[in-house]
Amino acid sequence: MSAKRRTPAHRWGQVLAASLLLGSTAVLAPPGTATASPLGDGLALTPPMGFNNWNSTHCEADFDDALIRGIADIFVSRGLKDAGYTYVNLDDCWALPQRAPTGDLVPDPVRFPHGIKAVADYVHAKGLKFGIYSSAGTKTCNPAGFPGALGHEQQDANLFASWGVDYLKYDNCNNQGVGAIERYTKMRDALRATERPIVFAICEWGTNDPWQWGKGVGHLWRTTIDINDSWASVVSIMKSNTAHAAHAGPGHWNDPDMLEVGNGGMTATEYRSHFSLWSMMAAPLLIGADLRKVSPETFEILGNRDVIAIDQDPLGVQGVPIRSGNGLTVFVKPLANGDKAVALFNENETPARIETTAAEIGLPQASGYELRDLWAHTDGHTTGRISALVPGHGTAMYRIGADRHWFQQPPALDGAAEVELSYAQALPVVAPGTPAAYTTTLANLGGAPVHGVRAHLSGPPDWSIRATSEPGTPLLPESEEFRTTWQVSAPPGTPPGRYPVTATFTYLTPKHGTLTTTYQSEAVVPELPVLGTRYLSDVLWLRSSNGWGPVEKDRANGQRIAGDGGPITLRGVTYAKGLGTHAPASVEYFTGGSCSQVRAVVGVDDGRTGAVTFEVWADGERIHDSGVLTQADPAKPLNADISGAKAVRLVVTDGGNGTAGDHADWADLTITC
């Protein structure tokens, strides 16, 4: 989308009015004027972008010199540097546990045999910048007890500057009760005294409301607890960070923590949402995955320059929700040239249509608007409507602005392929040998008709897919939609899994000729129930979500990676079979109407401090609730009648005291079919 058509100074009044409408109290400058950092150093005028190793390596052995040099190489070779990623940062565990006799910090000679300056020099030689970690306490946060900077601020700042450090992440552990403002201000002053430009990242987890005082002390401040590689964590942190939007701006950013994109705990759809939401919130974009090991899809997400441009927009306004309900949210972010960025966010697990209009998001009335889809990288025009069928845990993201020449773009279309669901919020299940009903829809959002529309639905080669209504129409007028129904069958014996189902539409416009647009959907093929009684840990689930770490089979949840929990143990009794979860958790199974009973023994895992409830849902209806259980309660038998249900969901919720320690065991968990 060209920016030159919407950059006159008179548009500044519209941007300012919209930002005030969205609740921003930041002092904004008109487009084209220089915006200074509150610290007066010109740093971090847009949110910092780069890498930090913590989310992928923690203090494990693969955090070393080779990793940091490898990331710098990949930033250059894979185009991430050109996309705006600048900082290559170390986290905790880079030093020895004891300072040198001089009081200086000592790099770990195993991890960094050539020292820190050599690594920084390598990063700088690539045209990148280098960052390091410390804590505003006597020790850092790792239990090994690496030295913090409390009482050594100027000495450590001088050392960092001598090494060529460009960015300092300053944590909050072992702070000896000294006030946060005092501790962070002292390091700010120490960094200033070095006369080296160093971005200062305040990492006190939002404990002391840093958004209230961080402006002028640091360039960014953490607003929440640490992120983890789960959907629940991303959503919770996003909601907390959004509340502080008014405090963000050039040189002073809210930091909802580093990116988890590529670490493997979420789906590609969830990672795209994570990246979209962080960009809408003008958040620092610090990659937390080991880029030596990630998939090509991870690079596609992290390298999306259309989305990065929203994060890096020089106006520096943090986007906010303008409408939210039932897990569906419309986010808006004003941009420097008068455009708006719009994100349609679906927190729920199943697809949902989300709509907004140019008027609702605060754009001036116009005969037409140019609309760019930032994930499809396509341009179109709309008379003002923005609409998308957003997949579960998905985000559609657009850039929109009024344009006198809107007619030069083809009409924007909203297409979809939807399955007839067995109950609200169900997955698009296609059981082998049982036909499922799909509907394709193409809506014309533009101000001109399209002609010769043809719909086509495709899936795996051996599937049967046939139209049960007319797949074409000679004319699709503006503001109307065209539907076709389909019957989709997976052959008997199809292995369980998720399979792509693709809706393709061809159409004609007088100016652009024949065009094609494609929309991805999916079918979920379940494992069919087996007659008799089985342990559910031996059955493939349809989907699962978990508060911390993955759902574990035949082990308790350990919060981080698969297999890191101990045996399932309830009140001194160890169980060989079951599921280990952590609130909030949900695990769903396909039962196809042929199962009758779920049994288990449930409770908080021994040694934990949580409070949880265990629920069983059948086809979207809750049929069992254990009530609140804590570690002080005896293990509780669970017996739920699931007769006739097509799907059964096991749910763990927080018992009301927060989710710390909510390790919830489903011991001896069986299903009878």
KOLLO-671322 format. One line per 4 residues: number of its first residue (from 1); their letters; for each residue x, y, z of C-alpha. Coordinates in steps of 0.1 Angstrom, whole numbers. Layout:
# KOLLO-671322
NUM = a = X/Y/Z | ...
This chain:
# KOLLO-671322
1 = msak = 0/0/0 | 15/33/-10 | 20/58/18 | 25/89/-3
5 = rrtp = -13/95/-9 | -20/100/28 | 9/120/43 | -3/157/43
9 = ahrw = 1/175/75 | -37/182/77 | -42/145/84 | -24/149/117
13 = gqvl = -56/162/134 | -74/130/125 | -46/108/139 | -45/128/171
17 = aasl = -83/127/175 | -83/90/170 | -55/83/194 | -74/103/221
21 = llgs = -105/83/213 | -85/52/219 | -75/63/253 | -39/73/247
25 = tavl = -25/101/268 | 9/101/252 | 22/133/237 | 23/127/200
29 = appg = 41/146/173 | 27/152/138 | 40/129/110 | 73/142/97
33 = tata = 85/157/130 | 113/143/150 | 102/126/182 | 128/126/210
37 = splg = 133/99/236 | 123/109/271 | 159/101/281 | 171/126/255
41 = dgla = 194/100/239 | 175/92/207 | 174/55/215 | 145/31/210
45 = ltpp = 123/56/191 | 106/25/178 | 103/-8/198 | 136/-27/199
49 = mgfn = 139/-57/177 | 164/-86/180 | 171/-118/198 | 174/-131/234
53 = nwns = 184/-167/242 | 164/-173/274 | 131/-188/260 | 149/-215/241
57 = thce = 180/-223/261 | 176/-210/297 | 210/-219/313 | 215/-251/294
61 = adfd = 248/-260/277 | 238/-249/243 | 238/-212/255 | 273/-203/244
65 = dali = 296/-184/220 | 286/-205/190 | 249/-198/196 | 253/-160/196
69 = rgia = 276/-160/166 | 252/-183/148 | 222/-160/155 | 241/-130/141
73 = difv = 250/-150/110 | 213/-160/105 | 201/-124/110 | 221/-115/80
77 = srgl = 217/-146/58 | 179/-150/63 | 171/-113/58 | 161/-106/95
81 = kdag = 186/-78/98 | 171/-61/67 | 136/-66/82 | 147/-46/112
85 = ytyv = 161/-71/138 | 191/-54/153 | 200/-66/188 | 216/-100/196
89 = nldd = 213/-103/234 | 226/-126/261 | 205/-135/291 | 214/-150/325
93 = cwal = 243/-175/331 | 269/-158/309 | 292/-151/339 | 310/-171/366
97 = pqra = 293/-172/401 | 321/-151/416 | 336/-117/406 | 373/-113/400
101 = ptgd = 395/-99/428 | 391/-65/411 | 353/-68/415 | 347/-72/378
105 = lvpd = 323/-97/364 | 340/-127/347 | 326/-144/316 | 321/-181/319
109 = pvrf = 353/-195/301 | 334/-226/289 | 305/-208/274 | 325/-178/261
113 = phgi = 362/-189/258 | 372/-157/240 | 353/-134/264 | 323/-112/259
117 = kava = 341/-84/239 | 350/-109/212 | 314/-119/208 | 303/-83/208
121 = dyvh = 329/-75/181 | 316/-103/160 | 280/-91/163 | 291/-55/155
125 = akgl = 310/-67/124 | 277/-80/110 | 262/-45/113 | 242/-56/144
129 = kfgi = 241/-46/181 | 249/-65/212 | 231/-69/245 | 237/-83/279
133 = yssa = 219/-92/311 | 222/-84/348 | 199/-80/378 | 192/-51/401
137 = gtkt = 201/-73/431 | 230/-90/447 | 226/-120/425 | 208/-128/392
141 = cnpa = 176/-149/391 | 193/-182/383 | 196/-205/414 | 233/-208/407
145 = gfpg = 237/-173/421 | 255/-153/394 | 265/-118/405 | 240/-90/402
149 = algh = 248/-53/399 | 234/-40/431 | 262/-19/447 | 283/-24/416
153 = eqqd = 263/-3/392 | 290/20/379 | 317/-7/378 | 295/-30/358
157 = anlf = 282/-3/335 | 318/7/327 | 327/-29/320 | 297/-34/297
161 = aswg = 306/-2/278 | 342/-14/274 | 329/-46/259 | 307/-27/234
165 = vdyl = 273/-35/250 | 244/-17/233 | 215/-31/253 | 211/-40/290
169 = kydn = 182/-62/303 | 181/-55/340 | 162/-81/362 | 147/-78/397
173 = cnnq = 159/-108/417 | 177/-107/451 | 170/-69/454 | 174/-68/492
177 = gvga = 142/-48/495 | 157/-17/480 | 130/4/462 | 127/-3/425
181 = iery = 129/33/414 | 161/38/434 | 177/7/420 | 168/12/383
185 = tkmr = 175/50/384 | 210/43/398 | 218/19/369 | 203/45/344
189 = dalr = 227/71/358 | 256/46/356 | 249/38/320 | 247/75/311
193 = ater = 280/82/328 | 297/58/304 | 286/80/275 | 279/49/254
197 = pivf = 244/47/239 | 229/17/257 | 192/7/255 | 180/1/291
201 = aice = 153/-26/296 | 137/-26/330 | 127/-61/339 | 110/-59/373
205 = wgtn = 79/-79/360 | 54/-51/365 | 56/-56/403 | 60/-19/411
209 = dpwq = 39/-4/382 | 69/6/361 | 46/22/335 | 40/49/361
213 = wgkg = 76/58/365 | 97/41/339 | 95/68/313 | 127/87/317
217 = vghl = 144/59/336 | 144/31/310 | 135/27/274 | 112/-2/280
221 = wrtt = 98/-20/310 | 83/-54/316 | 46/-52/324 | 40/-89/334
225 = idin = 55/-121/347 | 76/-142/324 | 60/-155/292 | 59/-193/285
229 = dswa = 54/-212/252 | 16/-217/256 | -15/-201/243 | -28/-194/278
233 = svvs = 3/-174/286 | 2/-153/254 | -35/-144/259 | -30/-136/296
237 = imks = 0/-114/290 | -16/-96/261 | -47/-87/282 | -25/-74/311
241 = ntah = -2/-54/288 | -31/-38/269 | -43/-20/300 | -11/2/300
245 = aaha = -13/14/264 | -15/51/274 | 20/49/288 | 38/37/257
249 = gpgh = 55/58/230 | 87/66/212 | 116/58/236 | 94/44/263
253 = wndp = 77/11/256 | 55/-14/274 | 73/-48/272 | 50/-79/274
257 = dmle = 82/-101/273 | 100/-119/245 | 86/-138/215 | 80/-176/218
261 = vgng = 75/-180/180 | 93/-211/168 | 98/-228/202 | 73/-256/194
265 = gmta = 47/-252/221 | 20/-236/199 | 6/-240/164 | 16/-218/135
269 = teyr = -18/-201/137 | -11/-193/174 | 24/-180/166 | 10/-157/139
273 = shfs = -15/-144/165 | 13/-139/190 | 34/-119/165 | 4/-99/153
277 = lwsm = -7/-89/188 | 28/-80/199 | 31/-58/168 | -3/-42/174
281 = maap = 8/-34/209 | 40/-17/197 | 59/-43/218 | 97/-50/215
285 = llig = 101/-79/191 | 129/-101/206 | 131/-135/191 | 132/-162/217
289 = adlr = 138/-193/195 | 171/-209/185 | 170/-199/148 | 195/-227/140
293 = kvsp = 167/-252/146 | 134/-236/136 | 112/-243/106 | 109/-223/74
297 = etfe = 74/-213/86 | 90/-196/117 | 111/-174/94 | 80/-166/74
301 = ilgn = 62/-154/105 | 92/-135/120 | 101/-119/87 | 67/-106/78
305 = rdvi = 76/-70/69 | 40/-59/66 | 34/-68/102 | 67/-55/114
309 = aidq = 59/-21/98 | 29/-19/121 | 51/-25/152 | 78/-1/140
313 = dplg = 54/27/129 | 71/60/140 | 39/74/155 | 45/50/183
317 = vqgv = 9/46/195 | 2/12/212 | -29/-4/197 | -59/-12/219
321 = pirs = -91/-31/217 | -121/-10/206 | -146/-39/210 | -143/-72/227
325 = gngl = -167/-99/238 | -172/-137/238 | -135/-141/230 | -136/-120/198
329 = tvfv = -117/-87/197 | -112/-58/173 | -78/-41/179 | -69/-7/163
333 = kpla = -36/11/160 | -33/46/145 | -4/49/120 | 18/79/112
337 = ngdk = 4/84/77 | -32/84/88 | -39/48/81 | -51/24/107
341 = aval = -39/-11/115 | -67/-35/124 | -64/-69/140 | -94/-92/143
345 = fnen = -85/-116/171 | -102/-149/179 | -93/-161/214 | -116/-191/211
349 = etpa = -107/-226/198 | -131/-226/168 | -134/-203/138 | -156/-172/141
353 = riet = -165/-143/119 | -153/-110/131 | -163/-77/114 | -157/-40/118
357 = taae = -161/-9/97 | -140/21/87 | -163/43/108 | -160/21/139
361 = iglp = -122/22/138 | -122/60/135 | -114/66/98 | -130/96/80
365 = qasg = -159/90/58 | -149/82/22 | -163/67/-10 | -137/39/-7
369 = yelr = -107/26/12 | -76/7/3 | -73/-25/24 | -41/-46/26
373 = dlwa = -42/-80/41 | -9/-82/61 | -7/-120/62 | -19/-127/26
377 = htdg = 1/-96/13 | -28/-87/-10 | -44/-53/-18 | -81/-46/-24
381 = httg = -107/-19/-19 | -137/-18/4 | -166/6/9 | -157/5/46
385 = risa = -165/-31/58 | -137/-53/71 | -147/-89/77 | -130/-123/81
389 = lvpg = -137/-158/92 | -109/-160/117 | -96/-195/127 | -95/-206/163
393 = hgta = -67/-189/181 | -61/-169/149 | -57/-132/140 | -65/-115/107
397 = myri = -46/-83/103 | -51/-54/79 | -39/-19/70 | -67/4/58
401 = gadr = -69/40/48 | -91/63/28 | -81/66/-9 | -95/86/-37
405 = hwfq = -82/60/-61 | -97/30/-44 | -113/18/-76 | -78/10/-90
409 = qppa = -77/-20/-67 | -100/-50/-71 | -128/-54/-46 | -118/-70/-13
413 = ldga = -134/-104/-8 | -141/-124/23 | -141/-161/16 | -144/-191/38
417 = aeve = -150/-229/40 | -169/-239/71 | -180/-273/83 | -214/-280/100
421 = lsya = -205/-284/136 | -220/-310/159 | -221/-284/188 | -210/-249/194
425 = qalp = -172/-245/196 | -167/-280/181 | -137/-288/159 | -143/-295/121
429 = vvap = -144/-332/126 | -147/-355/96 | -149/-391/109 | -137/-417/83
433 = gtpa = -166/-431/63 | -191/-405/76 | -199/-376/53 | -195/-340/67
437 = aytt = -213/-309/53 | -192/-279/44 | -202/-245/31 | -181/-222/11
441 = tlan = -189/-185/12 | -176/-155/-9 | -186/-120/2 | -179/-89/-19
445 = lgga = -168/-61/5 | -160/-37/-24 | -178/-10/-43 | -179/-28/-76
449 = pvhg = -193/-62/-87 | -173/-92/-97 | -183/-116/-125 | -181/-152/-134
453 = vrah = -175/-165/-98 | -167/-202/-95 | -161/-220/-62 | -139/-251/-58
457 = lsgp = -133/-271/-26 | -104/-295/-24 | -88/-318/2 | -65/-348/2
461 = pdws = -65/-367/-32 | -83/-398/-20 | -112/-379/-3 | -146/-375/-19
465 = irat = -157/-339/-22 | -187/-329/-43 | -209/-298/-45 | -245/-302/-34
469 = sepg = -256/-268/-46 | -246/-246/-76 | -208/-238/-74 | -209/-207/-97
473 = tpll = -227/-175/-102 | -225/-151/-132 | -226/-120/-109 | -217/-111/-73
477 = pese = -228/-76/-67 | -211/-53/-41 | -221/-61/-4 | -236/-95/-13
481 = efrt = -223/-130/-8 | -224/-164/-27 | -227/-197/-9 | -221/-233/-21
485 = twqv = -227/-265/0 | -205/-295/-2 | -203/-331/10 | -169/-341/22
489 = sapp = -159/-377/31 | -126/-392/43 | -122/-429/33 | -123/-456/60
493 = gtpp = -89/-462/74 | -78/-425/71 | -52/-420/98 | -61/-395/126
497 = gryp = -48/-360/121 | -55/-325/107 | -59/-323/70 | -61/-292/48
501 = vtat = -93/-283/31 | -90/-254/6 | -116/-231/-9 | -106/-216/-42
505 = ftyl = -126/-189/-60 | -120/-176/-95 | -138/-144/-106 | -135/-116/-132
509 = tpkh = -132/-78/-128 | -133/-54/-158 | -100/-38/-149 | -80/-68/-136
513 = gtlt = -93/-98/-156 | -94/-132/-141 | -84/-134/-104 | -81/-162/-80
517 = ttyq = -83/-161/-42 | -77/-190/-18 | -88/-196/18 | -75/-224/40
521 = seav = -96/-245/63 | -91/-279/77 | -107/-312/87 | -98/-331/118
525 = vpel = -99/-368/114 | -103/-384/149 | -92/-418/162 | -124/-438/163
529 = pvlg = -136/-452/196 | -127/-488/205 | -152/-510/223 | -144/-517/259
533 = tryl = -126/-498/286 | -93/-480/279 | -69/-456/296 | -74/-422/281
537 = sdvl = -37/-416/281 | -35/-444/255 | -61/-426/233 | -53/-398/208
541 = wlrs = -70/-366/219 | -86/-341/194 | -69/-311/210 | -54/-300/243
545 = sngw = -43/-268/260 | -25/-263/292 | -15/-234/315 | 22/-243/320
549 = gpve = 40/-267/298 | 23/-295/278 | -4/-319/290 | 16/-350/302
553 = kdra = 6/-387/296 | 12/-410/326 | 33/-383/343 | 25/-352/364
557 = ngqr = 30/-318/348 | 64/-303/353 | 55/-268/338 | 81/-265/310
561 = iagd = 88/-293/285 | 74/-328/278 | 86/-354/303 | 99/-330/330
565 = ggpi = 73/-339/356 | 75/-367/381 | 51/-396/387 | 14/-389/392
569 = tlrg = 11/-389/430 | -20/-382/450 | -19/-383/488 | 11/-407/489
573 = vtya = -4/-430/462 | 15/-432/429 | -5/-440/397 | 11/-455/366
577 = kglg = -16/-441/342 | -34/-408/338 | -29/-372/326 | -9/-345/343
581 = thap = -22/-310/336 | -18/-275/349 | -47/-250/351 | -61/-237/329
585 = asve = -62/-269/309 | -85/-287/285 | -82/-321/268 | -109/-332/243
589 = yftg = -116/-367/228 | -138/-379/200 | -165/-403/213 | -188/-404/183
593 = gscs = -219/-412/204 | -206/-447/212 | -191/-442/247 | -208/-442/281
597 = qvra = -185/-434/310 | -154/-416/321 | -138/-425/354 | -107/-411/373
601 = vvgv = -93/-402/406 | -85/-365/407 | -66/-340/428 | -37/-316/431
605 = ddgr = -4/-334/427 | 15/-340/460 | 38/-313/471 | 19/-286/452
609 = tgav = 0/-256/466 | -27/-251/440 | -65/-249/441 | -84/-263/411
613 = tfev = -117/-277/398 | -121/-307/376 | -149/-306/350 | -162/-330/323
617 = wadg = -180/-315/293 | -201/-335/268 | -208/-319/234 | -204/-284/249
621 = erih = -224/-291/281 | -208/-294/315 | -219/-326/331 | -195/-329/361
625 = dsgv = -179/-304/384 | -156/-316/413 | -158/-284/432 | -126/-267/444
629 = ltqa = -98/-292/454 | -65/-283/471 | -35/-303/481 | -51/-305/516
633 = dpak = -81/-324/502 | -82/-362/497 | -81/-375/462 | -116/-375/448
637 = plna = -133/-402/426 | -148/-390/394 | -175/-408/375 | -192/-390/345
641 = disg = -220/-404/323 | -211/-394/287 | -238/-415/269 | -246/-402/234
645 = akav = -219/-375/233 | -199/-370/201 | -170/-354/220 | -159/-352/256
649 = rlvv = -137/-325/271 | -117/-327/304 | -113/-293/319 | -92/-279/348
653 = tdgg = -99/-244/361 | -82/-223/387 | -99/-227/421 | -97/-190/428
657 = ngta = -63/-184/442 | -44/-178/409 | -27/-205/388 | 6/-208/408
661 = gdha = 10/-245/417 | -21/-257/400 | -7/-291/390 | -39/-312/385
665 = dwad = -38/-350/381 | -63/-372/363 | -52/-405/378 | -64/-439/366
669 = ltit = -83/-421/339 | -104/-445/317 | -132/-443/292 | -157/-470/284
673 = c = -172/-474/249
